[in-house]
């Protein structure tokens, strides 16, 4: 019998990029899943939610959070606000205030209701700019100026869980810091999307030459959403209480992403727009801790890009959307 079999599990952000992968894995494990959503989902959704109970409500409402966690054993808190660095600079209050409210209400409600395991999805945005990002460096530095508001909001959620551990002995709390996550059901809206879904959408929709911001030298640690979901289950099952990174631990340049898209679409030309910002030069997660516990990502960037591109090609003309306004 697996750890999650017959357990009462809540997933916030269940219709998001990582949430969909997590729900599938939990269903295979035999968990009793409650998905929390702000808005009702599309009945034509390809993901089979028939074995999942949906609860519709707003995590900014403490009474709602208290009611849904009342008889829950495990919470995976993925709900949040995802967007490009430029979007966070244009709408800092949207990112900062809503993230704080989601976390404050749900964490405190779960603590009061004695939820056994609570996994909090933090972010790579909590880190100060550095070539390699180590878990223990967070509180010795400041978040990047590119992630100032969203990064501090995520840090506050981490502090709230640490405070609950100290004062109330809540030892079933888990903090994960995913790197740049991509995959099927990502946000492909060109106004708000991150680099991989943006480039995939432009390529699949016929933009040629493909215009890419910066000079392609920026290096990031990309990880497929399936690997993130697997890591989340691993962290809870192994009861890992210290913050851990979830990434590939491998740096990939934007030039490499563009070159892989050229392999997928052979006539694709690339045009670099050096007038546009490229973000931090290098940002790679150190994966020593999670690897010592026994976990490593399994999907290469090459295979992951092919998977995501093929998925988008299949769905680009359908009515798919990210159903929660604030999905992670």
C-alpha positions in Angstrom: 0.0 0.0 0.0 1.4 3.4 -1.0 1.6 6.4 1.3 -1.2 8.3 -0.5 -3.6 5.4 -0.9 -7.0 6.3 0.6 -5.6 9.5 2.1 -7.7 12.7 1.9 -5.7 15.0 -0.3 -6.3 18.6 -1.3 -4.6 20.1 -4.4 -4.9 23.9 -4.9 -4.1 25.0 -8.5 -5.1 21.5 -9.7 -5.9 22.7 -13.2 -2.6 24.4 -13.6 0.7 23.3 -15.3 2.0 21.3 -12.3 -1.4 20.5 -10.7 -2.6 18.4 -13.6 0.4 16.2 -13.5 0.1 15.9 -9.7 -3.6 15.0 -9.9 -2.8 12.2 -12.4 0.0 10.8 -10.2 -2.2 11.0 -7.0 -5.0 9.2 -8.8 -2.7 6.4 -9.7 -1.7 6.2 -6.0 -5.3 5.8 -5.0 -5.7 9.1 -3.1 -9.0 10.7 -2.4 -8.5 14.0 -4.2 -10.2 17.3 -3.7 -9.2 19.9 -6.3 -9.7 23.5 -5.2 -10.6 25.9 -8.1 -11.6 29.5 -8.3 -13.8 28.9 -11.4 -15.6 25.9 -12.8 -13.6 23.9 -15.3 -14.4 23.2 -18.9 -16.4 19.9 -19.3 -14.5 19.2 -22.5 -11.2 19.1 -20.6 -9.0 16.2 -21.7 -7.8 15.5 -18.2 -10.3 13.0 -16.6 -11.5 14.6 -13.4 -14.3 12.1 -12.9 -12.6 10.6 -9.8 -11.8 14.0 -8.4 -14.0 16.1 -6.2 -14.0 19.8 -7.1 -14.6 22.5 -4.6 -15.0 26.0 -6.0 -14.1 29.0 -3.9 -11.6 31.8 -3.1 -8.4 31.1 -1.1 -8.5 34.7 0.0 -11.5 33.8 2.2 -10.2 32.4 5.5 -13.6 30.7 6.3 -13.5 28.9 2.9 -9.9 27.7 3.6 -10.9 26.5 7.1 -13.9 24.6 5.8 -12.0 22.7 3.0 -9.2 21.6 5.3 -11.4 20.5 8.2 -11.0 16.7 7.5 -8.0 16.8 5.2 -4.8 14.8 5.8 -2.5 16.2 3.1 -2.5 19.6 1.3 -0.5 20.3 -1.9 -0.6 24.1 -2.2 0.2 24.9 -5.8 -2.1 27.9 -6.4 -0.4 31.1 -7.1 0.1 33.7 -9.8 2.5 33.0 -12.6 3.8 35.4 -15.1 6.9 36.9 -16.8 9.3 39.2 -15.0 7.9 42.1 -17.0 4.4 41.3 -15.9 5.4 41.3 -12.2 6.9 44.7 -12.7 3.8 46.1 -14.3 1.4 44.4 -11.8 3.3 44.0 -8.6 0.3 44.3 -6.3 -1.5 41.6 -8.1 1.4 39.2 -7.5 2.3 40.4 -4.0 -1.1 40.8 -2.2 -2.9 37.8 -3.7 0.0 35.5 -3.0 0.2 36.7 0.6 -3.5 36.2 1.1 -3.6 32.7 -0.5 -0.7 31.5 1.7 -1.7 33.2 5.0 -5.2 31.8 4.9 -4.6 28.3 3.7 -1.5 27.6 5.9 -3.2 28.9 9.0 -6.4 27.1 8.3 -4.6 23.8 7.7 -2.6 24.3 10.9 -5.7 24.9 13.0 -7.3 21.8 11.5 -4.3 19.7 12.3 -3.5 18.7 8.7 -0.7 16.1 8.8 1.2 17.1 5.7 1.3 20.5 4.0 3.5 21.0 0.9 4.1 24.6 0.0 5.2 25.5 -3.5 7.7 28.3 -3.2 9.7 29.6 -6.2 13.1 30.2 -7.7 12.2 33.9 -7.3 13.1 33.8 -3.6 16.8 33.7 -4.5 19.3 36.5 -5.0 21.0 36.5 -8.5 23.7 33.8 -8.6 25.1 31.3 -11.1 24.1 28.4 -8.8 21.3 28.7 -6.2 21.7 26.9 -2.9 18.8 26.3 -0.5 20.7 27.6 2.5 21.6 30.9 0.9 18.1 32.4 0.8 18.1 34.3 4.1 21.6 35.7 3.6 20.5 37.7 0.6 17.7 39.6 -1.2 15.6 38.4 -4.1 16.5 39.5 -7.6 15.1 42.9 -8.6 13.4 41.0 -11.4 11.4 39.0 -8.8 11.2 41.6 -6.0 7.5 41.5 -5.2 6.7 37.8 -6.1 9.9 36.7 -4.5 9.2 38.3 -1.1 5.6 37.1 -1.1 6.9 33.5 -1.6 9.5 34.0 1.2 6.7 35.1 3.6 4.9 31.8 3.0 8.1 29.9 3.9 8.5 32.0 7.1 4.9 31.3 8.0 5.5 27.5 7.9 8.8 27.9 9.8 7.0 29.9 12.5 4.4 27.1 12.8 7.1 24.5 13.2 8.8 26.4 16.0 5.7 27.5 18.0 3.3 24.6 17.4 5.6 21.7 16.5 4.0 21.3 13.1 6.5 18.9 11.6 4.7 17.8 8.6 5.4 20.9 6.6 7.4 20.8 3.3 8.8 23.6 1.2 9.8 23.1 -2.4 11.4 25.6 -4.8 10.9 24.7 -8.4 13.0 26.2 -11.1 11.7 27.2 -14.5 8.8 24.8 -15.1 7.3 24.0 -18.5 5.1 21.4 -20.1 1.6 20.7 -21.5 -1.1 23.0 -20.1 1.4 25.8 -19.6 0.4 29.4 -20.1 0.8 30.0 -23.9 -0.7 33.5 -23.8 2.0 35.7 -25.5 1.2 38.7 -23.3 2.0 36.8 -20.0 3.8 33.6 -20.9 7.4 32.6 -19.9 10.1 31.9 -22.4 9.5 28.3 -23.4 5.7 28.4 -23.9 6.1 31.8 -25.6 8.7 30.5 -28.1 6.7 27.3 -28.7 3.5 29.3 -29.4 5.2 31.7 -31.7 6.9 28.8 -33.6 3.8 26.7 -33.9 1.7 29.6 -35.0 4.0 30.4 -37.9 6.2 33.2 -36.7 9.3 33.0 -38.9 11.8 34.4 -38.3 11.2 33.7 -34.6 11.9 36.9 -32.6 13.7 36.1 -29.3 14.4 38.7 -26.6 18.1 39.2 -25.7 21.1 37.6 -27.3 20.4 34.0 -26.3 23.2 33.8 -23.7 20.9 33.7 -20.6 21.1 30.3 -18.9 18.2 28.8 -16.9 17.4 25.5 -15.2 14.3 24.1 -16.9 12.3 21.2 -15.6 9.2 19.4 -17.0 6.1 19.7 -14.9 5.8 15.9 -14.6 9.2 15.8 -12.8 8.1 18.5 -10.5 4.9 16.6 -9.6 6.9 13.4 -9.0 9.3 15.3 -6.7 6.4 16.8 -4.7 5.1 13.3 -3.9 8.6 12.2 -3.1 9.1 15.1 -0.6 5.9 14.4 1.3 6.3 10.6 1.4 9.9 10.9 2.6 8.8 13.6 5.1 11.5 16.0 4.0 11.1 19.0 6.3 13.9 21.3 5.0 13.4 23.5 1.9 14.6 21.7 -1.2 15.1 22.8 -4.8 13.3 21.0 -7.6 15.2 21.4 -10.9 17.3 19.6 -13.3 20.5 21.1 -12.0 21.6 21.6 -15.6 22.0 25.0 -17.2 20.4 25.5 -20.6 20.8 28.6 -22.7 18.0 30.3 -24.6 20.2 29.8 -27.7 19.9 26.0 -27.0 16.1 26.3 -26.7 15.9 28.1 -30.0 18.2 25.5 -31.7 16.0 22.7 -30.5 13.0 24.4 -31.9 14.8 24.6 -35.2 15.2 20.8 -35.1 11.5 20.5 -34.6 10.7 23.0 -37.4 13.5 22.7 -39.9 12.9 26.0 -41.8 12.7 28.1 -38.7 15.0 31.2 -38.6 16.0 33.0 -35.4 16.1 36.8 -34.9 17.7 38.1 -31.7 16.3 41.3 -30.3 19.2 42.7 -28.2 17.2 45.8 -27.4 15.0 43.7 -25.1 16.0 42.5 -21.6 17.3 39.0 -21.1 17.0 38.8 -17.3 19.6 37.4 -15.0 22.6 35.9 -16.8 22.7 32.5 -15.1 20.3 30.8 -12.8 20.8 27.1 -12.0 19.5 25.3 -8.9 21.9 23.2 -6.9 20.2 19.7 -6.7 22.6 18.1 -4.1 20.0 17.9 -1.3 17.2 16.3 -3.2 19.6 13.9 -5.0 21.0 12.8 -1.6 17.4 11.9 -0.6 17.2 9.8 -3.8 15.4 11.9 -6.4 16.5 13.2 -9.8 14.6 14.6 -12.7 14.1 12.1 -15.6 12.9 14.2 -18.6 15.7 15.9 -20.7 15.1 19.3 -22.1 15.2 17.9 -25.6 12.5 15.3 -24.9 10.5 17.8 -22.8 10.4 20.4 -25.6 9.3 17.8 -28.2 6.5 16.7 -25.8 5.3 20.2 -25.1 5.5 21.3 -28.7 3.5 18.3 -29.9 0.9 18.9 -27.2 0.5 22.5 -28.1 0.3 21.7 -31.8 -2.6 19.4 -31.0 -4.4 21.8 -28.7 -3.6 25.3 -30.1 -7.0 25.5 -32.0 -9.0 24.1 -29.1 -10.7 26.1 -26.3 -8.2 25.0 -23.6 -7.4 27.5 -21.0 -5.9 27.7 -17.5 -9.1 27.5 -15.5 -8.0 29.1 -12.2 -7.1 32.7 -12.6 -4.3 32.2 -10.1 -2.9 28.8 -11.0 0.7 27.9 -10.4 
